[in-house]
Amino acid sequence: MFDFSLLTSNTDALLAGLWLTVRLCAGGIALGLAGGLVLLALRQLLGPRLRPLYQGYVGLFRGTPFLVQLYLVYYGGPHLGIDLSAEQVGLFGLACYGAAYFAEIFRTGFEAVPRGQLEAARDLGLDRLQTLRWVVWPQALSRCLPPLVGQTVILVKESSVLSIITIPELTTVAMRIATESFSVLEPYLVLALAYWALTLGVSLVGARLEHRFTRHLVRAA
């Protein structure tokens, strides 16, 4: 039978773990989005000869498991003078991992804007910043939003891996409860429902943003 008392006796620990999960996800995703934009800007500014640096970063973080990246920084970092707490590694790990994916999403969105519109903007007398703000950015964002939301959902679920480096987030708490009580159903069901609620919230926010930024396309059609 489902033992509700097991959950009520651990309510404080579960809520603390959930709050830490939300904080790490929000911070990591925000930094990842900012990092993705910075990477894209550097790619445009570095020139063809130095673009392999961008490609190397993206290839490294997208081509290796997130778990391995965490292990290398948290357990291997002290040998290289990188002494960070588990939460710092988790936060910056999510940010660096997400930035590689977000940068590519932004790149494809910006490159999807027809070049003819850029030429038309120049003919109308818009400078580079005005063209970016009024022509490129709205169209690129409307194309980027669905994959950005999808990648954000993936990062929220990937945050469960942070339990491997002893961060006391929700997965760690659920594992501890299961180990101490020898009961798997209750803590892991709560864990699954919590992540489902978080990803559902992200999806709903993303859907509203997508509707807001694509209304002009619907009217135009």
C-alpha positions in Angstrom: 0.0 0.0 0.0 1.0 3.6 -0.6 2.4 5.0 2.7 1.5 8.7 3.0 3.1 8.9 6.4 6.5 8.3 4.7 6.0 11.5 2.7 4.5 13.6 5.5 7.4 12.8 7.8 9.9 13.9 5.1 7.9 16.9 3.8 10.5 19.5 4.8 13.3 17.6 3.2 11.4 17.1 -0.1 10.4 20.8 -0.2 14.0 21.8 0.4 15.2 19.5 -2.3 12.5 20.8 -4.7 13.5 24.4 -4.0 17.1 23.7 -4.6 16.3 21.9 -7.9 14.2 24.9 -9.0 17.0 27.4 -8.1 19.7 25.4 -9.9 17.6 24.9 -13.0 16.5 28.5 -13.2 20.0 29.8 -12.7 21.6 27.3 -15.0 19.1 27.8 -17.8 19.3 31.6 -17.5 23.1 31.5 -17.6 23.0 29.0 -20.5 20.7 31.3 -22.5 23.0 34.2 -21.9 26.1 32.0 -22.7 24.5 30.8 -25.9 23.9 34.4 -27.1 27.5 35.3 -26.2 28.9 32.3 -28.1 26.8 33.2 -31.1 28.1 36.8 -31.0 31.7 35.6 -30.7 31.2 33.3 -33.6 30.1 36.3 -35.7 32.9 38.5 -34.5 35.8 36.0 -34.5 35.9 35.5 -38.3 36.3 32.2 -40.2 39.8 31.5 -39.0 38.8 31.4 -35.3 35.3 29.9 -35.7 36.8 26.4 -35.0 37.0 27.6 -31.3 33.2 28.0 -31.3 32.8 24.6 -33.1 35.2 23.0 -30.6 33.2 24.3 -27.6 29.9 23.2 -29.0 31.2 19.9 -30.2 32.8 19.1 -26.8 29.8 19.9 -24.7 27.3 18.3 -27.1 29.4 15.3 -27.8 30.1 14.2 -24.2 27.7 13.1 -21.5 26.6 15.6 -18.9 27.4 13.1 -16.2 31.0 12.8 -17.4 31.4 16.6 -17.5 30.3 16.8 -13.9 32.6 14.1 -12.8 35.6 15.7 -14.5 35.0 19.2 -13.0 33.9 18.1 -9.5 36.3 15.3 -8.9 39.1 16.2 -11.3 39.0 19.9 -10.9 40.8 20.1 -7.6 43.8 18.4 -9.2 43.9 21.4 -11.7 43.3 24.1 -9.1 39.6 24.3 -9.7 38.1 24.1 -6.3 34.3 24.6 -6.5 31.4 23.5 -4.3 29.0 20.9 -5.5 26.3 23.4 -6.1 28.6 25.7 -8.0 29.7 22.8 -10.2 26.1 21.9 -10.8 25.0 25.5 -11.6 27.9 26.2 -14.0 27.7 22.7 -15.4 24.1 23.2 -16.4 25.0 26.6 -17.8 28.0 25.5 -19.9 26.2 22.4 -21.1 23.0 24.3 -22.1 24.9 27.1 -23.7 26.3 24.8 -26.4 22.8 23.7 -27.4 21.3 27.2 -27.1 24.0 28.7 -29.2 23.3 26.3 -32.1 19.5 27.0 -31.7 20.1 30.7 -31.9 22.5 30.3 -34.8 19.9 28.4 -36.9 17.2 30.9 -36.0 19.3 33.9 -37.1 20.5 32.2 -40.3 16.9 31.4 -41.2 16.0 35.0 -41.7 16.0 35.7 -45.5 19.0 37.8 -46.6 16.7 39.8 -48.8 15.1 41.3 -45.7 18.4 42.4 -44.4 19.1 44.1 -47.8 15.7 45.8 -47.7 16.4 47.1 -44.2 19.6 48.6 -45.3 17.9 50.2 -48.3 15.4 51.7 -45.9 18.2 53.4 -44.0 18.2 51.2 -40.9 21.6 50.8 -39.3 22.9 47.4 -38.0 21.5 47.7 -34.5 18.1 48.8 -35.8 18.1 45.9 -38.3 18.9 43.4 -35.6 16.2 44.8 -33.2 13.3 45.3 -35.7 14.0 42.8 -38.5 16.3 40.0 -37.4 15.5 39.4 -33.7 11.7 39.1 -33.9 11.8 36.6 -36.7 14.7 34.6 -35.3 13.1 34.4 -31.9 9.8 33.1 -33.3 11.8 30.3 -35.0 13.9 29.6 -32.0 11.3 29.4 -29.3 10.0 25.8 -29.9 13.5 24.3 -29.8 14.5 26.6 -26.9 11.6 25.3 -24.9 12.4 21.7 -25.8 16.0 22.1 -24.8 15.0 23.8 -21.5 12.7 20.9 -20.7 15.7 18.5 -21.3 17.9 20.6 -19.0 15.3 20.5 -16.3 15.3 16.7 -16.5 19.1 16.5 -16.8 19.3 18.3 -13.4 18.5 15.0 -11.8 22.1 13.9 -12.6 23.3 16.5 -10.1 22.6 14.0 -7.4 25.7 12.1 -8.5 28.0 14.9 -7.1 26.2 14.9 -3.7 24.0 18.0 -4.3 21.0 17.7 -1.9 18.5 18.4 -4.6 15.2 16.5 -5.1 16.6 13.4 -6.6 19.2 13.1 -3.8 16.4 13.4 -1.2 14.3 10.8 -2.9 17.2 8.4 -3.0 17.9 9.0 0.7 14.3 8.3 1.7 14.2 5.2 -0.4 17.4 3.9 1.1 16.4 4.6 4.7 12.8 3.3 4.4 13.4 0.5 1.9 10.4 1.8 0.1 10.8 2.9 -3.5 7.3 3.7 -4.7 6.5 6.7 -2.6 9.7 8.9 -2.9 10.3 8.1 -6.6 6.6 8.7 -7.5 6.9 12.1 -5.8 10.1 12.7 -7.7 8.5 11.8 -11.1 5.5 14.0 -10.4 7.7 16.9 -9.3 9.7 16.8 -12.5 6.5 16.4 -14.6 5.1 19.5 -13.0 8.3 21.5 -13.6 8.5 20.5 -17.2 4.8 21.1 -17.7 5.2 24.6 -16.3 8.1 25.3 -18.7 6.1 24.0 -21.6 3.1 26.1 -20.8 5.2 29.3 -20.4 6.9 28.4 -23.7 3.6 28.0 -25.4 2.4 31.4 -24.3 5.6 33.0 -25.4 5.4 31.3 -28.8 1.8 32.5 -29.2 2.9 36.0 -28.3 5.8 36.2 -30.7 4.1 34.5 -33.6 0.8 36.4 -33.6 2.0 38.6 -36.5 2.7 35.5 -38.6 -0.9 34.2 -38.0 -2.4 37.6 -38.9 -0.2 37.7 -42.0 -1.3 34.3 -43.1 
